[in-house]
């Protein structure tokens, strides 16, 4: 049975660690987004495997929807020609899973993919074949509890902490706050859960309801070695009608820092690190995020991936955006 929400608040207020040293402040420096010449798709999650190699999940492709991306970067983080190819074993797999995010787990030499359709987090080999292993997702996240079409969207993993993290794109139907859920990589069982409050939407409910496309929520999380999380919130609005779509469409993407290791509040305290907008012909719905390589100057790449919805008839491109992460 789902615990009452106020009881959860009390539980978390007692469970947060106190008195630990504060981590070093994070600074994020965004680079211009790059339109890449790859086949149009619905790429919604990304994870760095090593060097130039990444794995990407396509939420409408068969099987795990897993693609291999080669993303060369210059010494300043600039992106050159990108190559994309679906893993052959995935092309023959199960359909309709709506896989939304992916992580590479180096200790297991495998991939974990989150499915919104089944509200599951499944393991795949590096060849794209399912292994039959899944994380043990709490019953409170089952399909009956989610807002329809707004279930699991994000998945993060950090080898240093040995933890997976996920949340739903919007709060569960019975909740007003998000639940950030951890899992142990050692046991595959659910661990600590934390509450998170997202920003209010900027579009009126009436405009959102009449839009050609409107999305709001948390599409991605990235886990850092010191236990902190980077949480992406985004809002995308595309109105009806070609003229309005070309002139009035926009997206707002914001990255926040939360610290479940050192939290002092029943609801995670968050700090905005970065926010940027895109508009109309440069519209980008960023849904994927992962840490990438460390550049020669010591800054680490944070790679953002946009979902173009198959290009919407050529009106929207496939975009990647590099954000440089450093510690002050």
Secondary structure by P-SEA (a helix, b strand, c coil): ccccaaaaaaaaaaccccccccccbbbbbbccccccccccccccccccccccbbbbbbcccccccbbbbbbbbcccccccbbbbbccccccccccccccccccccccccbbbbbbccccbbbbbcccccccccccccccccccccccccccccbbbbbccccbbbbbccccccccccccbbbbbcccccccccbbbbbbcccccaaaaaacccccccccccccccccbbbbbbbbbbbbccccccccccbbbbbbbbbbccccccccbbbbbcccccccccccccccbbbbbbbcccccccbbbbbbccccccccccbbbbbbbbbcc
